[in-house]
């Protein structure tokens, strides 16, 4: 098993508005993207971030060898309890998922 980061060329996180966080996974080959898409589960993502599995959306963009993952933020961006206003430092738990 390898960590997810080992399959991606780019793995980044960012806000998708103030209520959602989104992750972009970009690959240098169709084969890597397909392998990840076939083996990465909403359950694994939900477990890594402590969110409900039903809230995790995984979308494949085959034309550009990319996957987007989105789920609700635990705290609204910019709120008192928010620790990453831009959502750009949330990718580490995802990158460490083993598939």
One Martini backbone bead per residue (centre of mass of N, CA, C, O) as a GRO file, in nm:
protein
   99
    1UNK     BB    1   0.099   0.035   0.018
    2UNK     BB    2   0.006   0.372  -0.046
    3UNK     BB    3   0.011   0.693  -0.051
    4UNK     BB    4  -0.168   0.922  -0.210
    5UNK     BB    5   0.069   1.126  -0.275
    6UNK     BB    6   0.223   0.909  -0.465
    7UNK     BB    7   0.005   0.954  -0.715
    8UNK     BB    8   0.042   1.256  -0.719
    9UNK     BB    9   0.123   1.575  -0.842
   10UNK     BB   10  -0.136   1.716  -0.712
   11UNK     BB   11  -0.225   1.832  -0.370
   12UNK     BB   12  -0.511   2.028  -0.270
   13UNK     BB   13  -0.651   2.295  -0.078
   14UNK     BB   14  -0.982   2.462  -0.047
   15UNK     BB   15  -1.222   2.667  -0.080
   16UNK     BB   16  -1.599   2.633  -0.122
   17UNK     BB   17  -1.649   2.855   0.026
   18UNK     BB   18  -1.749   2.895   0.367
   19UNK     BB   19  -1.872   2.571   0.394
   20UNK     BB   20  -1.639   2.445   0.212
   21UNK     BB   21  -1.417   2.183   0.115
   22UNK     BB   22  -1.147   2.132  -0.123
   23UNK     BB   23  -0.997   1.884  -0.345
   24UNK     BB   24  -0.706   1.848  -0.551
   25UNK     BB   25  -0.637   1.583  -0.785
   26UNK     BB   26  -0.338   1.533  -0.971
   27UNK     BB   27  -0.228   1.363  -1.269
   28UNK     BB   28   0.017   1.204  -1.500
   29UNK     BB   29  -0.211   0.971  -1.526
   30UNK     BB   30  -0.474   0.768  -1.591
   31UNK     BB   31  -0.394   0.523  -1.418
   32UNK     BB   32  -0.369   0.667  -1.145
   33UNK     BB   33  -0.650   0.784  -1.136
   34UNK     BB   34  -0.805   0.514  -1.155
   35UNK     BB   35  -0.688   0.382  -0.908
   36UNK     BB   36  -0.787   0.589  -0.706
   37UNK     BB   37  -1.090   0.586  -0.781
   38UNK     BB   38  -1.113   0.265  -0.714
   39UNK     BB   39  -0.982   0.302  -0.391
   40UNK     BB   40  -1.122   0.554  -0.302
   41UNK     BB   41  -1.314   0.646  -0.019
   42UNK     BB   42  -1.548   0.808   0.162
   43UNK     BB   43  -1.478   0.669   0.425
   44UNK     BB   44  -1.175   0.749   0.440
   45UNK     BB   45  -1.222   1.053   0.435
   46UNK     BB   46  -1.415   1.075   0.675
   47UNK     BB   47  -1.217   0.952   0.881
   48UNK     BB   48  -0.983   1.169   0.846
   49UNK     BB   49  -1.210   1.424   0.918
   50UNK     BB   50  -1.479   1.372   1.082
   51UNK     BB   51  -1.708   1.291   0.877
   52UNK     BB   52  -1.962   1.222   0.683
   53UNK     BB   53  -1.990   1.010   0.427
   54UNK     BB   54  -2.245   1.156   0.289
   55UNK     BB   55  -2.066   1.439   0.255
   56UNK     BB   56  -1.888   1.299   0.045
   57UNK     BB   57  -1.738   1.416  -0.261
   58UNK     BB   58  -1.651   1.230  -0.564
   59UNK     BB   59  -1.486   1.365  -0.858
   60UNK     BB   60  -1.438   1.298  -1.197
   61UNK     BB   61  -1.181   1.434  -1.438
   62UNK     BB   62  -1.076   1.276  -1.708
   63UNK     BB   63  -0.966   1.493  -1.912
   64UNK     BB   64  -0.752   1.596  -1.653
   65UNK     BB   65  -0.663   1.392  -1.439
   66UNK     BB   66  -0.898   1.434  -1.203
   67UNK     BB   67  -0.990   1.504  -0.856
   68UNK     BB   68  -1.275   1.583  -0.651
   69UNK     BB   69  -1.312   1.689  -0.306
   70UNK     BB   70  -1.610   1.731  -0.096
   71UNK     BB   71  -1.691   1.912   0.215
   72UNK     BB   72  -1.785   2.019   0.503
   73UNK     BB   73  -1.711   2.238   0.724
   74UNK     BB   74  -1.674   2.270   1.065
   75UNK     BB   75  -1.604   2.575   1.003
   76UNK     BB   76  -1.654   2.874   0.923
   77UNK     BB   77  -1.511   3.090   0.737
   78UNK     BB   78  -1.386   3.325   0.979
   79UNK     BB   79  -1.446   3.216   1.231
   80UNK     BB   80  -1.356   3.181   1.554
   81UNK     BB   81  -1.283   2.849   1.500
   82UNK     BB   82  -1.105   2.904   1.268
   83UNK     BB   83  -0.775   2.768   1.134
   84UNK     BB   84  -0.841   2.814   0.798
   85UNK     BB   85  -0.961   3.048   0.599
   86UNK     BB   86  -0.864   2.911   0.302
   87UNK     BB   87  -0.808   2.587   0.314
   88UNK     BB   88  -0.475   2.529   0.248
   89UNK     BB   89  -0.417   2.316   0.524
   90UNK     BB   90  -0.600   2.020   0.467
   91UNK     BB   91  -0.426   1.778   0.306
   92UNK     BB   92  -0.276   1.572   0.494
   93UNK     BB   93  -0.483   1.347   0.562
   94UNK     BB   94  -0.524   1.271   0.265
   95UNK     BB   95  -0.223   1.208   0.183
   96UNK     BB   96  -0.215   0.956   0.412
   97UNK     BB   97  -0.382   0.774   0.263
   98UNK     BB   98  -0.421   0.431   0.215
   99UNK     BB   99  -0.418   0.230  -0.117
   0.00000   0.00000   0.00000
